[in-house]
Amino acid sequence: MKNLRWLVIIPYFCLATLPLCWLFLTSLKTQEAAISATASLMPTTAENIAPGGLSFAATLDAYRKLATPHTGKAHAFFHYLLNSVIIGLLSTLTSVVLGTGCAYGFSRFRIAGARDWLFFILSTRFLPPLAVVVPVLMMYRVFNLPNTHLGLILLYTAFNLSLAVWLMKGFIDEIPRAYEEAALVDGYSPLQAFYKIILPHSATGMAVTAVFCLISAWNEYGFALALNNAEAITVPVYFAGLQGNIQGIPWPQIAAGVLIFVVPIVIFTVLVRNHLLRGVTFGTIKQ
């Protein structure tokens, strides 16, 4: 059985990493090699390479170009990557904090029309986000929020909050009330019971929720394009601008940027991997 499991895992891993391998090879190519009709899969540093073969001259020019502003861009790639990191992390943190508090209220207290309120919160995700671009833009202009980090942080928090509330409510519902009752008997206040009992036991749910919220904010394109023009645009908008360049699409540069772009998500997922693994089986054992 163990060998059979590896026979499934290894091919799946190869298929899952194939796009990343292709991106890595493309990032090492010149522009001419990247758009060539002949597929070249073997990087080499040799000077004499037979045309039409599987080998290509490897170069790091694509990575070097990311450190300098591209034609028509005000800043280099890493400026926009920093924007994505700031906006993604802060909006995720805000969504998880507010979502956890709101979910705790719905889970532990009797609220009139709680089911209706929960459905209303969920219904906010039914509306396509781009359907409200115009009113959001008009409102943001009144408060001078376009082209600012705060504008996107508030917007991403608003859209991710419903997801955070529903996910966290499911996790908090699985925490036995007896834990809080025992803490109150020991002299804890309700607030202390929340911080010292509920939050540690819901760390798994917060990690899972944070991953979903971060991915949603990390990949968002429409609002990042509509609400910004230069300073606060994120990496997805930067990539779209490269594709419209009159000098041709710089595929090696895009491939190098995409590889760097996925690194923060991978690092964050690795840091919370233990909580994610526990989240897979969370709630399977009923009290």
C-alpha positions in Angstrom: 0.0 0.0 0.0 2.8 2.4 0.8 4.5 1.8 -2.6 1.2 2.4 -4.3 0.8 5.7 -2.5 4.2 6.8 -3.8 3.2 5.7 -7.3 0.4 8.2 -7.1 2.3 11.0 -5.3 5.4 11.1 -7.6 3.5 11.5 -10.9 1.2 14.1 -9.3 4.2 16.0 -8.0 5.8 16.0 -11.4 2.7 17.3 -13.1 2.1 20.0 -10.5 5.7 21.3 -10.7 5.9 21.1 -14.6 4.6 24.7 -15.1 7.2 26.0 -12.6 10.0 24.1 -14.3 8.9 25.5 -17.6 8.8 29.1 -16.1 12.3 28.5 -14.7 13.7 27.4 -18.1 12.0 30.3 -19.8 13.5 32.8 -17.3 17.0 31.6 -18.3 16.5 32.2 -22.0 17.0 35.2 -24.2 14.0 36.9 -25.8 14.9 35.2 -29.2 15.1 31.7 -27.6 11.9 32.2 -25.7 9.8 33.0 -28.8 11.6 30.4 -31.0 9.4 27.8 -32.6 11.9 25.1 -31.6 11.5 23.9 -28.0 14.8 24.1 -26.1 14.9 22.4 -22.7 18.6 22.1 -21.7 20.3 25.2 -20.4 24.0 25.4 -21.0 26.9 27.9 -20.8 28.6 26.6 -23.9 29.4 29.2 -26.5 28.8 27.1 -29.6 25.3 25.7 -29.7 23.8 23.9 -32.6 20.7 25.8 -34.0 17.5 23.9 -33.7 18.7 21.7 -30.8 17.4 21.0 -27.3 20.1 23.2 -25.7 20.0 27.0 -25.2 22.4 29.5 -23.9 21.5 30.2 -20.3 21.5 33.8 -19.0 20.3 35.8 -16.0 19.5 38.9 -18.0 15.8 38.5 -17.2 16.4 38.7 -13.5 18.7 41.6 -13.9 16.1 43.5 -15.9 13.6 43.1 -13.0 15.8 45.3 -10.9 15.5 48.2 -13.4 12.3 50.0 -14.5 10.9 48.5 -17.7 10.0 50.7 -20.7 6.9 52.7 -19.8 7.1 51.8 -16.0 7.9 54.3 -13.3 9.5 51.7 -11.0 11.3 48.4 -11.1 9.5 45.0 -10.5 10.5 44.9 -6.8 8.6 48.1 -6.0 5.4 46.5 -7.2 6.3 43.3 -5.4 6.6 45.3 -2.1 3.2 46.8 -2.8 1.7 43.3 -3.2 3.3 42.2 0.1 2.1 45.2 2.1 -1.4 45.1 0.7 -1.7 41.4 0.9 -0.4 40.9 4.4 -2.2 43.8 6.0 -5.6 43.0 4.3 -5.2 39.4 5.4 -4.4 40.3 9.0 -7.3 42.7 9.2 -9.7 40.1 7.6 -8.6 37.3 10.0 -8.8 39.6 13.1 -12.2 41.0 12.3 -13.5 37.7 11.0 -12.5 35.8 14.2 -14.2 38.3 16.5 -17.3 38.3 14.4 -17.4 34.5 14.1 -17.0 34.2 17.9 -20.0 36.4 18.4 -22.2 34.4 16.1 -20.9 31.1 17.6 -21.2 31.8 21.3 -24.0 34.4 21.7 -27.7 34.4 20.9 -28.1 37.1 18.2 -31.6 37.9 16.8 -31.8 36.7 13.2 -28.3 35.2 13.3 -28.9 32.9 10.4 -30.3 35.8 8.3 -27.2 37.9 9.2 -24.9 35.1 8.3 -26.6 34.6 4.9 -26.4 38.3 4.3 -22.7 38.3 5.0 -22.3 35.3 2.6 -24.4 37.0 -0.1 -21.8 39.8 -0.4 -19.7 37.2 -2.3 -22.4 36.5 -4.8 -21.9 39.9 -6.4 -19.1 40.1 -9.0 -16.5 42.5 -7.5 -16.1 44.4 -10.8 -19.8 45.2 -10.8 -19.1 47.8 -8.1 -15.9 49.3 -9.5 -17.5 52.6 -10.6 -19.3 53.4 -7.3 -16.2 52.4 -5.3 -14.0 54.6 -7.5 -16.4 57.6 -7.1 -16.5 57.1 -3.3 -12.7 56.7 -3.1 -12.2 59.9 -4.9 -14.2 61.8 -2.3 -11.9 60.4 0.5 -8.7 60.7 -1.7 -8.0 56.9 -1.5 -7.2 56.1 -5.2 -3.6 55.1 -5.8 -3.0 54.3 -2.1 -2.2 51.2 -0.2 -4.9 51.9 2.3 -7.6 52.0 -0.5 -6.8 48.4 -1.6 -6.3 47.2 2.0 -9.8 48.4 2.9 -11.3 47.0 -0.3 -9.7 43.5 0.0 -10.7 43.3 3.7 -14.3 44.1 2.8 -14.4 41.3 0.2 -12.5 38.7 2.3 -14.4 39.4 5.5 -17.4 37.2 4.6 -15.1 34.3 3.8 -13.2 34.8 7.1 -16.4 34.9 9.2 -17.8 31.7 7.7 -14.6 29.7 7.9 -13.8 30.8 11.4 -17.4 30.2 12.7 -17.0 26.6 11.6 -13.8 26.2 13.5 -15.0 27.9 16.6 -18.2 25.9 16.6 -16.0 22.8 17.0 -14.4 24.1 20.2 -16.3 22.6 23.2 -18.0 25.2 25.3 -16.8 23.3 28.4 -13.4 24.7 27.9 -14.7 28.3 28.4 -17.0 27.3 31.2 -14.0 25.7 33.0 -12.0 28.9 32.5 -14.8 31.0 33.9 -15.0 28.8 37.0 -11.3 29.3 37.5 -11.8 33.0 37.7 -11.1 34.1 34.0 -13.2 36.9 32.6 -15.0 36.3 29.3 -12.4 38.3 27.5 -9.5 36.3 29.1 -11.3 33.1 28.2 -11.4 34.3 24.6 -7.8 35.2 24.4 -6.4 32.3 26.4 -8.8 29.5 25.4 -10.5 30.3 22.1 -7.7 31.9 20.2 -5.1 29.1 20.8 -7.6 26.4 19.9 -8.7 28.3 16.7 -5.1 28.9 15.5 -5.7 26.2 12.9 -8.7 27.9 11.5 -7.0 31.3 11.5 -4.1 29.8 9.5 -6.4 28.3 6.9 -8.4 31.5 6.7 -5.3 33.5 6.3 -4.1 31.4 3.4 -7.3 31.8 1.5 -7.5 35.6 2.2 -3.9 36.1 1.2 -4.2 34.2 -2.1 -7.4 36.2 -2.9 -5.7 39.5 -2.3 -2.4 38.4 -3.9 -4.0 37.5 -7.2 -6.6 40.3 -7.5 -6.3 42.3 -10.7 -9.5 44.3 -11.5 -9.5 46.8 -8.5 -5.7 47.1 -8.5 -5.9 48.3 -12.1 -9.0 50.6 -11.7 -8.0 52.3 -8.5 -4.3 52.9 -9.1 -2.1 54.5 -11.8 1.5 54.2 -10.7 2.6 54.2 -7.1 0.4 51.5 -5.5 -0.2 49.1 -8.4 0.5 45.4 -7.6 2.4 42.8 -9.5 -0.6 41.4 -11.6 -1.1 44.9 -13.0 2.6 45.2 -13.7 2.6 41.9 -15.7 -0.4 43.1 -17.7 1.5 46.2 -18.6 4.4 44.2 -19.9 2.2 42.2 -22.2 1.0 45.4 -23.9 4.5 46.7 -24.6 5.2 47.8 -28.1 8.6 46.1 -28.1 7.0 42.7 -27.8 6.1 40.6 -24.8 9.3 40.0 -22.7 8.5 36.3 -21.8 11.8 35.7 -20.0 11.3 38.7 -17.8 7.6 37.7 -17.1 8.7 34.1 -16.3 11.4 35.4 -13.8 8.9 37.8 -12.2 6.3 35.0 -11.8 8.8 32.7 -10.1 9.7 35.5 -7.6 6.0 36.4 -7.2 5.1 33.0 -5.9 7.9 32.9 -3.4 6.1 34.9 -0.6 3.0 32.7 -0.9 5.1 29.5 -0.7 7.0 30.9 2.4 3.8 31.8 4.1 2.2 28.4 3.4 5.3 26.6 4.7 5.2 28.6 7.9 1.6 27.6 8.6 1.8 24.1 7.1 1.3 22.3 10.5 -1.9 24.2 11.1 -3.1 23.5 7.5 -2.5 19.8 8.0 -4.4 19.8 11.3 -7.2 21.8 9.5 -7.8 18.9 7.1 -9.0 16.6 9.9 -10.4 19.4 12.2 -13.9 18.6 13.3 -13.9 14.9 12.3 -14.0 13.9 16.0 -17.2 15.1 17.7 -17.3 15.8 21.3 
